[in-house]
Structures are given as C-alpha cells and as structure tokens.
C-alpha cells in the first residue's frame, strides 16, 4: 500500500506548490545520472517519486486518490496502474514540457529513450515526441524540430473529444501515424560478447540504403538499437528504425 504523501515527504494537506517543490528536490536527488554506480536503486526511487507527483500534482487524480484511501486499493488506485499513471502524466503536454525543461536545464536526461527505459521497461511507447525537419529527416548540421502530441486515448471518449475540437476549432488532434520501423540482426554468441559492426539495409520510400551498425560488447538477445530518423517518412515527419539483436 503506497502513501504518495509519504513518498514526497509532505503532509496530506500540502499545497500544490509544496508538492511541486518536494518533487523537484527529490527528483534531482535520485535521478539516475546523479547516482553513478547506484543507478538501479536510484531508478526505482526516481520512478516512485515521479509516480507520486503524477498523482498528487494532478488535482483530479489527487482527489480520486484521497477518496480511495491513499493507496488502500493496492498498487496505483482505482482503475489505474503504474504504467497508466505514467502514460497519462507524460502524455500531458504541459506536464511533460515542464518536467523535461527542469532536467534539461540541469544537464540531466529526460528524452524519449530515457523515458522508455526508465518508466516503461524498455518498451517503445509512442505518444510523446515526434521529430521533423521541413526539408528532410537528415540534414547535417540541423537539429530536428520537436512537437509534442497531446494524448486523448483511443476509446470512444477520446475520439469524440478530438472530433469536436476539430469541428469547432479546425485543429486536428488525431494521434500521429507511427512511422517507426524495425529489422533484426542475427549474431553469433562470440560476436555479441566482443561487439561487432554489422551492415543493415534500410528502405526509405523507393530508395535502399546500407548502414554499418555498431553492436556494443556484451549485447544480449532482444536488445533494441535505435537509428534516429531512419524509419518511414511522411511529409515533414520521419520515424526511427529499431534494430533488434538476436543471438544464436
């Protein structure tokens, strides 16, 4: 049974500013980048702190949580589990932008790779950041622009919300098409142990390209290597290519 107030070290009647200040202090303290040599333990604490803030920092979720008896319904509360909480929180543009800026200013990671490995057990959760460049996915010397997509969910309620916003304001909030692709590389056990470079052929539109992918030493089967911007292209957006390593 979790008590999110205890996790953040605040009282049950703490103000929103007190909750936010407590989160900032603890999040900086336990960010994995600030705990070299003890990353795994720090990561667990960091997840717990973010989970607590995702609930207590949201007025509606905090109200639901308080009504549920502060965690008396088990992990999460009501119909929420930890992954649901993180998806809702990081899918909120204002929340994600605020937290990401906070860590970025301190030189700490909070990009999509970090989110997926830390909060979603290495699964590739696509609801947050999409990269685009008006001319091309790959222009040397140019940093792709970033756009954050607001997640309304895939149920009937989410579809209706998007429909009415599009109808009333002419704004299309349908989830962007997933342009990520994946391929596999097969390695012998010795190759995976010492690390190698392998050639990968990718197809973008009608063009085929060959890339050399560096496989680090001690790579295990199932490892996913991200090739940023090498996925499908649609207009000014492009996805990533994920190379999945299979060791035999």
Order of alpha helices (4+ residues) and beta strands (2+ residues): alpha-alpha-alpha-alpha-alpha-alpha-alpha-beta-beta-alpha-beta-alpha-beta-beta-beta-beta-beta-beta
